[in-house]
Amino acid sequence: MDFFDQTGKTALGSRLRLLTDRITAQAAEIYAMYGVAIRPKWFPVFASLSDGEPKMITTIAREIGHSHPSVSNIVREMAARGLVETTEDPHDGRRNAVRLTAEGEKTATVLRIQCGDVAAAVERIDRTARLWEAIEAWERALSEKPLRQRVAEEKRAREEAEIRIVEFAPCYREAFRALNEAWITAHWTLEPADIAVLEHPERYILDRGGAIFIALRNDEPVGTCALCVADDPHYDYELAKLAVSPYTQGRGIGRKLCVAALEQAKRTGGKRIFLESNRLLRPAINLYRKLGFRELPTPRPTYARGDIQMELIME
């Protein structure tokens, strides 16, 4: 088991398959011990038909959780051994019902005795290992939330943990400009106000009492956000120049940047925060709403691209 010691729980599927293969191989030996000439994969169909009632393949498939083609193949194999037969459904001549033959009934009688012994043996193992309860717990857990979704959540959490928010430094000046220029020019053109701020962030933001935050992933700038002292006397700050690299979007970077900016506003006594954006930027608008921003009814945009203005009143 050195391989599984090294890989740990990530090899769960492989380990379960190995256990299944081992049990299946021993199941064939157990059938031989009782003189039951069936293949292990036939057992669920046998169990479904053991009450003696003819059943449609669709019914059997639903009961045992197999696909219709899988049950059809098993029925053909069992029929070739003389264990089952198909008869026309008296209620619908287009369908056939499956039932055990006389030979199948004899096999089923022995199989019931075998199953009693197998159940007792499994129960003895399960008293210490509790595998049956564990399987049921796993099935419930995966029914509530698939493994893929759980892995996706872990992936997102890890990627978010890789992001570090730092304050602006001269070494990030080019990243601040490039990241913002990229999202603006993707839809619009740079305006004079954009060029001034992006070329001289210290003069237009920092020297006026504002702040700029940079998101780093593996020490590489992947996002920016600015907290500017507001020109409008009704507000303390303006949240602006939020930009995230398209290669790292979907990892909560924008939210982290906004939260850092809003925390800075709160530390400095800011109560009323303003922002201007465009409805085309739906992920950003949704983020602002989640952070508590509310749309202003009569916007007066300062940018040609602006078609929505929002405010946040902090306690």
QUIQUI-V988992 format. One record per residue. N is the residue number from 1. RES is the residue in three letters. PHI is phi in whole degrees, -180 to 180 (NA if undefined). Layout:
# QUIQUI-V988992
n->N res->RES phi->PHI
n->N res->RES phi->PHI
This chain:
# QUIQUI-V988992
n->1 res->MET phi->NA
n->2 res->ASP phi->-57
n->3 res->PHE phi->-59
n->4 res->PHE phi->-73
n->5 res->ASP phi->-65
n->6 res->GLN phi->-79
n->7 res->THR phi->-84
n->8 res->GLY phi->68
n->9 res->LYS phi->-70
n->10 res->THR phi->-68
n->11 res->ALA phi->-99
n->12 res->LEU phi->-55
n->13 res->GLY phi->-60
n->14 res->SER phi->-64
n->15 res->ARG phi->-69
n->16 res->LEU phi->-65
n->17 res->ARG phi->-63
n->18 res->LEU phi->-63
n->19 res->LEU phi->-65
n->20 res->THR phi->-62
n->21 res->ASP phi->-61
n->22 res->ARG phi->-65
n->23 res->ILE phi->-65
n->24 res->THR phi->-64
n->25 res->ALA phi->-63
n->26 res->GLN phi->-74
n->27 res->ALA phi->-63
n->28 res->ALA phi->-61
n->29 res->GLU phi->-68
n->30 res->ILE phi->-68
n->31 res->TYR phi->-59
n->32 res->ALA phi->-64
n->33 res->MET phi->-59
n->34 res->TYR phi->-97
n->35 res->GLY phi->71
n->36 res->VAL phi->-97
n->37 res->ALA phi->-92
n->38 res->ILE phi->-131
n->39 res->ARG phi->-92
n->40 res->PRO phi->-54
n->41 res->LYS phi->-71
n->42 res->TRP phi->-80
n->43 res->PHE phi->-54
n->44 res->PRO phi->-58
n->45 res->VAL phi->-69
n->46 res->PHE phi->-58
n->47 res->ALA phi->-62
n->48 res->SER phi->-67
n->49 res->LEU phi->-92
n->50 res->SER phi->-68
n->51 res->ASP phi->-79
n->52 res->GLY phi->88
n->53 res->GLU phi->-88
n->54 res->PRO phi->-64
n->55 res->LYS phi->-139
n->56 res->MET phi->-72
n->57 res->ILE phi->-59
n->58 res->THR phi->-60
n->59 res->THR phi->-65
n->60 res->ILE phi->-61
n->61 res->ALA phi->-59
n->62 res->ARG phi->-66
n->63 res->GLU phi->-66
n->64 res->ILE phi->-98
n->65 res->GLY phi->76
n->66 res->HIS phi->-103
n->67 res->SER phi->-80
n->68 res->HIS phi->-59
n->69 res->PRO phi->-61
n->70 res->SER phi->-64
n->71 res->VAL phi->-66
n->72 res->SER phi->-59
n->73 res->ASN phi->-65
n->74 res->ILE phi->-64
n->75 res->VAL phi->-61
n->76 res->ARG phi->-62
n->77 res->GLU phi->-66
n->78 res->MET phi->-68
n->79 res->ALA phi->-65
n->80 res->ALA phi->-64
n->81 res->ARG phi->-90
n->82 res->GLY phi->78
n->83 res->LEU phi->-96
n->84 res->VAL phi->-136
n->85 res->GLU phi->-143
n->86 res->THR phi->-112
n->87 res->THR phi->-131
n->88 res->GLU phi->-69
n->89 res->ASP phi->-66
n->90 res->PRO phi->-64
n->91 res->HIS phi->-93
n->92 res->ASP phi->-153
n->93 res->GLY phi->-65
n->94 res->ARG phi->-82
n->95 res->ARG phi->-120
n->96 res->ASN phi->-115
n->97 res->ALA phi->-100
n->98 res->VAL phi->-112
n->99 res->ARG phi->-148
n->100 res->LEU phi->-74
n->101 res->THR phi->-82
n->102 res->ALA phi->-61
n->103 res->GLU phi->-66
n->104 res->GLY phi->-64
n->105 res->GLU phi->-64
n->106 res->LYS phi->-63
n->107 res->THR phi->-63
n->108 res->ALA phi->-64
n->109 res->THR phi->-64
n->110 res->VAL phi->-66
n->111 res->LEU phi->-64
n->112 res->ARG phi->-65
n->113 res->ILE phi->-65
n->114 res->GLN phi->-58
n->115 res->CYS phi->-62
n->116 res->GLY phi->-63
n->117 res->ASP phi->-69
n->118 res->VAL phi->-63
n->119 res->ALA phi->-61
n->120 res->ALA phi->-65
n->121 res->ALA phi->-65
n->122 res->VAL phi->-65
n->123 res->GLU phi->-62
n->124 res->ARG phi->-63
n->125 res->ILE phi->-65
n->126 res->ASP phi->-71
n->127 res->ARG phi->-63
n->128 res->THR phi->-105
n->129 res->ALA phi->-86
n->130 res->ARG phi->53
n->131 res->LEU phi->-66
n->132 res->TRP phi->-61
n->133 res->GLU phi->-64
n->134 res->ALA phi->-65
n->135 res->ILE phi->-63
n->136 res->GLU phi->-62
n->137 res->ALA phi->-65
n->138 res->TRP phi->-65
n->139 res->GLU phi->-62
n->140 res->ARG phi->-64
n->141 res->ALA phi->-62
n->142 res->LEU phi->-74
n->143 res->SER phi->-71
n->144 res->GLU phi->-72
n->145 res->LYS phi->-151
n->146 res->PRO phi->-59
n->147 res->LEU phi->-60
n->148 res->ARG phi->-59
n->149 res->GLN phi->-66
n->150 res->ARG phi->-66
n->151 res->VAL phi->-66
n->152 res->ALA phi->-61
n->153 res->GLU phi->-66
n->154 res->GLU phi->-65
n->155 res->LYS phi->-61
n->156 res->ARG phi->-63
n->157 res->ALA phi->-62
n->158 res->ARG phi->-65
n->159 res->GLU phi->-65
n->160 res->GLU phi->-67
n->161 res->ALA phi->-68
n->162 res->GLU phi->-75
n->163 res->ILE phi->-87
n->164 res->ARG phi->-122
n->165 res->ILE phi->-100
n->166 res->VAL phi->-128
n->167 res->GLU phi->-82
n->168 res->PHE phi->-60
n->169 res->ALA phi->-141
n->170 res->PRO phi->-52
n->171 res->CYS phi->-68
n->172 res->TYR phi->-102
n->173 res->ARG phi->-61
n->174 res->GLU phi->-66
n->175 res->ALA phi->-65
n->176 res->PHE phi->-59
n->177 res->ARG phi->-68
n->178 res->ALA phi->-65
n->179 res->LEU phi->-64
n->180 res->ASN phi->-73
n->181 res->GLU phi->-63
n->182 res->ALA phi->-64
n->183 res->TRP phi->-75
n->184 res->ILE phi->-69
n->185 res->THR phi->-75
n->186 res->ALA phi->-67
n->187 res->HIS phi->-127
n->188 res->TRP phi->-135
n->189 res->THR phi->-119
n->190 res->LEU phi->-65
n->191 res->GLU phi->-102
n->192 res->PRO phi->-53
n->193 res->ALA phi->-65
n->194 res->ASP phi->-62
n->195 res->ILE phi->-61
n->196 res->ALA phi->-61
n->197 res->VAL phi->-69
n->198 res->LEU phi->-71
n->199 res->GLU phi->-82
n->200 res->HIS phi->-135
n->201 res->PRO phi->-63
n->202 res->GLU phi->-64
n->203 res->ARG phi->-66
n->204 res->TYR phi->-93
n->205 res->ILE phi->-124
n->206 res->LEU phi->-67
n->207 res->ASP phi->-66
n->208 res->ARG phi->-93
n->209 res->GLY phi->100
n->210 res->GLY phi->-90
n->211 res->ALA phi->-148
n->212 res->ILE phi->-129
n->213 res->PHE phi->-119
n->214 res->ILE phi->-120
n->215 res->ALA phi->-94
n->216 res->LEU phi->-114
n->217 res->ARG phi->-125
n->218 res->ASN phi->54
n->219 res->ASP phi->68
n->220 res->GLU phi->-101
n->221 res->PRO phi->-65
n->222 res->VAL phi->-127
n->223 res->GLY phi->-167
n->224 res->THR phi->-144
n->225 res->CYS phi->-158
n->226 res->ALA phi->-118
n->227 res->LEU phi->-116
n->228 res->CYS phi->-102
n->229 res->VAL phi->-64
n->230 res->ALA phi->-72
n->231 res->ASP phi->-76
n->232 res->ASP phi->-75
n->233 res->PRO phi->-65
n->234 res->HIS phi->-78
n->235 res->TYR phi->-126
n->236 res->ASP phi->-87
n->237 res->TYR phi->-139
n->238 res->GLU phi->-120
n->239 res->LEU phi->-85
n->240 res->ALA phi->-148
n->241 res->LYS phi->52
n->242 res->LEU phi->-83
n->243 res->ALA phi->-145
n->244 res->VAL phi->-132
n->245 res->SER phi->-56
n->246 res->PRO phi->-61
n->247 res->TYR phi->-80
n->248 res->THR phi->-126
n->249 res->GLN phi->-73
n->250 res->GLY phi->86
n->251 res->ARG phi->-117
n->252 res->GLY phi->78
n->253 res->ILE phi->-68
n->254 res->GLY phi->-58
n->255 res->ARG phi->-63
n->256 res->LYS phi->-61
n->257 res->LEU phi->-65
n->258 res->CYS phi->-64
n->259 res->VAL phi->-62
n->260 res->ALA phi->-62
n->261 res->ALA phi->-67
n->262 res->LEU phi->-69
n->263 res->GLU phi->-66
n->264 res->GLN phi->-64
n->265 res->ALA phi->-61
n->266 res->LYS phi->-66
n->267 res->ARG phi->-62
n->268 res->THR phi->-96
n->269 res->GLY phi->88
n->270 res->GLY phi->-69
n->271 res->LYS phi->-118
n->272 res->ARG phi->-117
n->273 res->ILE phi->-116
n->274 res->PHE phi->-122
n->275 res->LEU phi->-151
n->276 res->GLU phi->-129
n->277 res->SER phi->-150
n->278 res->ASN phi->-135
n->279 res->ARG phi->-63
n->280 res->LEU phi->-62
n->281 res->LEU phi->-88
n->282 res->ARG phi->-61
n->283 res->PRO phi->-59
n->284 res->ALA phi->-67
n->285 res->ILE phi->-61
n->286 res->ASN phi->-62
n->287 res->LEU phi->-62
n->288 res->TYR phi->-59
n->289 res->ARG phi->-63
n->290 res->LYS phi->-64
n->291 res->LEU phi->-80
n->292 res->GLY phi->107
n->293 res->PHE phi->-71
n->294 res->ARG phi->-123
n->295 res->GLU phi->-69
n->296 res->LEU phi->-80
n->297 res->PRO phi->-69
n->298 res->THR phi->-127
n->299 res->PRO phi->-69
n->300 res->ARG phi->-126
n->301 res->PRO phi->-62
n->302 res->THR phi->-98
n->303 res->TYR phi->-110
n->304 res->ALA phi->-62
n->305 res->ARG phi->-82
n->306 res->GLY phi->-73
n->307 res->ASP phi->-134
n->308 res->ILE phi->-150
n->309 res->GLN phi->-127
n->310 res->MET phi->-135
n->311 res->GLU phi->-138
n->312 res->LEU phi->-132
n->313 res->ILE phi->-104
n->314 res->MET phi->-94
n->315 res->GLU phi->-78
